[in-house]
């Protein structure tokens, strides 16, 4: 519940500083909380580049990992609205070279992780070998093409980055453009998201934070990842302001038809929507996390009876441990609670990374 006696800006800033101090130096990133569309909190902590002692600013750009999936899902829904594709069409229609075992998997199954196609990020040698080598999207697909399905398509849900790589391939084939170009022309430019884009690992991106890990009280550079691999499953960078803008467009704006929005936010099993996760209850929470070498991210829309909050936390500390106080979802919990005048243990945004 929204506390009627909300702290003023000065008092709130002091409370936030005390709360973030509890993470020691391990939280390094930016954050934003908006209540009913009005900015309530926006700030930064730590360093964007430790070699040159460059501080994070609210405008700093971060890799957002799997939050990218929301943009991929939205593009698929836009193409479906235009009758260029249908959600229940099989992937084999778009990629004839697909494995006969899973060529009848539908786009809908890919969108809500019910395809049974193994995730390439779960392959045994992914971290030490596969992740270091640049590959085209179809070469990434080739890593899992001959593997048996994890389960009968549609029978259950299991998170799969391979599914969103395939969706990116569909977008490129249908639009006859590169995935990055489709994103820019159909989403980023119309929505005024000037600080969001596709990171191919080669282009110089102004104000992009460097990625690190924090272990045993010291900072280390994050291990290298070939940025062609994340593609439509996790290849974007953004800022807290742009992601807040995206939340408004996704949930309330005219970008998607109401029917598309309804199916995107529906729970298709195990709390999985299209590029989004759903936690039922009071409040209702729609969220997604992102994890990519040196970066973690959390983006949540919290819907209570009398208010709606957007909470964005981006971090360039890639420690993958939800028990750590510096975890972006733990930071989200505390910041949102402070913003609505409640104890920092509320409202319980579920950690989720891949």
C-alpha positions in Angstrom: 0.0 0.0 0.0 1.2 3.5 -0.8 2.0 5.4 2.4 0.2 8.7 2.6 3.1 10.3 4.4 5.7 9.8 1.8 9.2 11.1 2.6 10.2 14.3 0.9 13.1 14.4 -1.7 15.8 15.2 0.8 14.7 12.6 3.4 14.2 10.0 0.6 17.7 10.6 -0.8 19.1 10.1 2.7 17.2 6.8 3.1 18.3 5.6 -0.3 21.9 6.4 0.5 21.7 4.4 3.8 20.0 1.5 2.1 22.6 1.3 -0.8 25.4 1.6 1.7 24.3 -1.8 3.0 25.6 -3.3 -0.2 29.1 -2.0 0.6 30.7 -1.1 -2.8 29.3 -4.1 -4.6 26.4 -2.3 -6.1 27.7 -0.4 -9.0 25.0 1.0 -11.4 22.0 3.1 -11.9 18.4 3.1 -10.7 15.0 4.6 -11.4 11.6 4.4 -9.7 8.5 6.0 -11.1 5.1 5.9 -9.3 2.1 6.3 -11.5 4.4 7.7 -14.3 5.9 10.3 -12.0 9.6 10.1 -11.3 10.3 9.3 -7.7 13.9 8.1 -7.6 16.8 8.4 -10.1 20.4 8.0 -9.3 23.7 6.2 -9.7 26.4 4.6 -7.6 29.9 3.2 -8.3 32.1 3.5 -11.3 31.3 3.0 -15.0 35.0 2.5 -15.7 37.4 1.5 -12.9 40.6 1.8 -15.0 40.0 5.5 -15.5 37.9 6.2 -12.4 34.8 7.3 -14.4 31.7 7.4 -12.1 28.3 6.0 -13.2 25.7 8.6 -14.0 22.0 8.1 -14.4 22.6 8.5 -18.2 25.2 5.7 -18.3 24.4 3.0 -20.8 24.5 -0.7 -19.7 24.2 -4.0 -21.4 20.8 -5.3 -20.4 21.1 -9.0 -21.4 17.8 -10.9 -21.6 15.6 -7.8 -21.1 16.3 -7.7 -24.9 13.7 -10.5 -25.2 10.9 -8.0 -24.6 11.9 -6.1 -27.7 12.1 -9.3 -29.8 8.7 -10.4 -28.6 7.2 -7.0 -29.4 8.6 -7.1 -32.9 7.1 -10.5 -33.5 3.7 -9.3 -32.3 4.0 -6.2 -34.5 4.7 -8.5 -37.5 1.7 -10.7 -36.5 -0.5 -7.5 -36.4 0.6 -6.8 -39.9 -0.4 -10.3 -41.0 3.2 -11.0 -42.1 3.4 -14.0 -39.7 1.0 -15.9 -37.4 2.0 -16.9 -33.9 0.9 -20.6 -34.4 3.0 -21.0 -37.6 5.9 -23.5 -37.3 9.4 -22.3 -37.3 10.0 -24.7 -40.3 8.1 -22.3 -42.5 10.8 -19.6 -42.0 13.8 -21.8 -41.5 13.5 -24.8 -43.9 16.9 -26.1 -42.8 15.6 -26.5 -39.2 15.8 -29.9 -37.6 12.9 -32.3 -38.6 12.5 -33.0 -34.8 11.6 -29.4 -34.0 10.6 -27.8 -37.3 6.9 -27.9 -36.2 7.6 -25.9 -33.1 5.5 -22.7 -33.3 6.5 -19.1 -32.8 4.1 -19.0 -29.9 6.0 -21.8 -28.2 9.3 -20.0 -28.7 8.0 -16.8 -27.3 6.9 -18.4 -24.0 9.8 -20.9 -23.7 7.6 -24.0 -24.4 9.5 -25.2 -27.4 11.7 -27.9 -25.8 14.6 -26.7 -27.9 17.8 -26.8 -25.7 19.3 -23.4 -24.8 22.8 -23.0 -26.2 23.8 -21.2 -23.1 23.3 -24.5 -21.2 25.8 -26.4 -23.3 28.5 -27.9 -21.1 31.4 -26.0 -22.8 29.5 -22.7 -23.3 31.4 -20.6 -20.7 34.9 -21.7 -21.5 34.7 -22.2 -25.2 31.5 -21.4 -27.1 31.0 -18.0 -25.6 34.4 -16.8 -26.8 33.8 -17.4 -30.5 31.9 -15.1 -32.8 29.1 -16.8 -34.7 26.2 -15.8 -37.0 22.7 -16.4 -35.6 22.3 -19.4 -37.8 25.7 -20.8 -36.6 24.4 -20.4 -33.1 21.3 -22.3 -34.0 23.5 -25.0 -35.5 24.9 -25.6 -32.0 21.6 -27.1 -30.9 20.0 -28.2 -34.2 20.9 -31.9 -33.9 20.3 -32.2 -30.1 17.2 -34.0 -28.9 14.4 -31.9 -27.5 14.3 -31.3 -23.8 10.5 -32.2 -23.8 7.6 -32.6 -26.2 6.9 -29.0 -27.6 4.1 -27.3 -25.7 4.1 -29.8 -22.8 6.0 -27.7 -20.3 8.1 -24.5 -20.0 11.9 -24.3 -19.8 13.9 -21.1 -20.4 15.7 -21.2 -23.8 17.9 -18.5 -25.3 17.9 -20.6 -28.5 14.2 -19.9 -28.9 14.8 -16.1 -29.0 17.7 -16.6 -31.4 15.3 -18.3 -33.7 12.8 -15.5 -33.3 15.5 -13.0 -34.3 16.2 -15.1 -37.4 12.5 -15.0 -38.3 12.4 -11.2 -37.9 15.4 -10.8 -40.2 13.9 -13.1 -42.9 10.4 -11.5 -42.8 11.7 -7.9 -42.8 14.7 -8.6 -45.1 16.7 -6.4 -42.8 19.2 -7.0 -40.0 17.7 -7.4 -36.5 19.4 -4.2 -35.3 18.0 -2.2 -38.2 14.4 -3.5 -37.5 14.7 -2.6 -33.9 15.9 0.9 -34.7 13.2 1.7 -37.3 10.2 0.1 -35.7 10.9 0.6 -32.0 13.8 2.8 -30.9 13.3 5.8 -33.2 9.5 6.0 -33.0 9.7 5.8 -29.2 12.5 8.3 -28.8 14.8 5.7 -27.3 18.0 7.5 -28.4 20.2 5.7 -25.7 19.2 2.2 -26.6 20.7 0.0 -29.3 22.3 -3.2 -30.4 25.8 -3.9 -29.2 27.8 -6.0 -31.7 30.9 -5.7 -29.6 32.8 -3.8 -32.3 31.2 -0.3 -32.5 32.2 2.4 -30.1 29.3 3.2 -27.9 29.6 6.5 -26.0 28.8 6.3 -22.2 28.7 2.5 -22.2 29.8 1.2 -18.8 32.5 -1.5 -18.6 31.6 -4.8 -17.1 33.2 -6.2 -13.9 32.8 -8.8 -11.2 33.4 -8.2 -7.5 35.0 -11.1 -5.7 36.6 -11.3 -2.3 36.5 -7.6 -1.8 38.2 -6.7 -5.1 37.1 -5.8 -8.6 38.0 -7.8 -11.7 37.3 -7.4 -15.4 34.4 -9.6 -16.5 35.3 -12.5 -18.8 35.0 -11.8 -22.5 31.9 -12.9 -24.4 31.6 -12.8 -28.2 28.7 -10.3 -28.6 27.4 -11.9 -31.7 26.0 -14.8 -29.6 23.4 -12.9 -27.5 21.7 -11.5 -30.6 17.9 -11.3 -30.2 18.1 -13.1 -26.8 20.3 -10.6 -25.1 22.3 -8.2 -27.3 21.0 -4.7 -26.4 22.2 -1.8 -24.2 20.1 0.9 -22.7 19.6 3.3 -19.8 17.2 3.5 -16.9 15.4 6.4 -18.6 15.0 4.6 -21.9 13.7 1.5 -20.2 11.2 3.5 -18.2 10.1 5.0 -21.5 9.8 1.5 -22.9 7.7 0.3 -20.0 5.2 3.1 -20.6 5.0 2.3 -24.3 4.7 -1.4 -23.7 2.1 -1.2 -21.0 0.0 1.8 -22.0 1.0 3.3 -25.3 -0.4 2.6 -28.8 2.6 0.7 -29.9 0.9 -2.7 -29.6 -2.8 -3.5 -30.2 -4.6 -4.3 -26.9 -5.0 -8.0 -28.0 -1.2 -8.2 -28.6 -0.5 -6.7 -25.2 -3.0 -9.1 -23.5 -1.3 -12.2 -25.0 2.2 -10.8 -24.3 1.4 -10.3 -20.6 -0.6 -13.6 -20.2 0.8 -16.4 -18.1 1.5 -19.2 -20.6 2.8 -21.5 -17.9 5.2 -21.2 -15.0 4.8 -17.4 -14.9 6.2 -17.0 -18.4 4.7 -14.5 -20.9 6.3 -13.3 -24.1 9.6 -11.8 -23.1 8.3 -11.1 -19.7 7.7 -12.9 -16.3 4.6 -12.7 -14.3 4.3 -12.9 -10.5 0.7 -13.2 -9.5 -0.7 -11.7 -6.2 -1.0 -8.3 -4.6 0.8 -6.5 -6.1 0.9 -8.1 -9.5 4.5 -7.9 -10.9 5.6 -8.1 -14.5 9.3 -8.3 -14.7 12.4 -9.6 -16.4 16.1 -9.8 -15.5 19.2 -9.8 -17.6 22.6 -11.3 -17.1 25.5 -11.0 -19.4 29.3 -11.0 -18.6 29.9 -8.1 -16.3 26.3 -6.8 -16.2 23.1 -7.6 -14.4 19.7 -5.8 -14.9 16.2 -5.8 -13.5 13.2 -4.2 -15.0 9.8 -4.5 -13.2 6.3 -3.1 -13.4 4.5 -3.4 -10.0 0.8 -3.1 -10.2 -1.0 -2.5 -6.9 -4.7 -1.6 -6.3 -4.0 2.2 -6.1 -0.7 2.7 -7.8 1.7 1.4 -10.5 5.4 1.5 -10.2 8.2 1.1 -12.8 11.5 0.0 -11.2 14.7 -0.2 -13.3 18.1 -1.2 -11.9 21.1 -1.6 -14.1 24.5 -2.9 -12.8 28.0 -3.3 -14.2 28.8 -5.9 -11.5 28.1 -9.2 -13.0 28.2 -11.4 -9.9 25.5 -13.9 -10.5 24.3 -14.5 -6.9 20.7 -13.5 -5.9 21.6 -13.8 -2.2 24.0 -10.8 -2.5 22.6 -7.5 -1.3 23.9 -5.9 -4.5 21.7 -8.1 -6.7 19.5 -5.8 -8.9 16.2 -7.3 -7.7 17.2 -6.9 -4.1 18.1 -3.3 -4.9 14.7 -3.0 -6.7 12.8 -4.3 -3.6 14.4 -1.8 -1.3 14.2 1.2 -3.6 10.5 0.6 -4.4 9.7 0.1 -0.7 11.4 3.4 0.2 9.7 5.2 -2.7 6.2 4.2 -1.5 7.0 4.7 2.2 7.2 1.1 3.3 9.8 -1.1 5.0 12.6 -2.1 2.6 11.6 -5.8 2.8 8.5 -5.2 0.6 7.0 -5.9 -2.0 9.0 -9.0 -2.9 10.1 -8.8 -6.5 11.3 -12.3 -7.5 14.9 -12.6 -8.7 15.2 -14.0 -12.2 18.2 -14.1 -14.4 19.4 -16.5 -17.1 
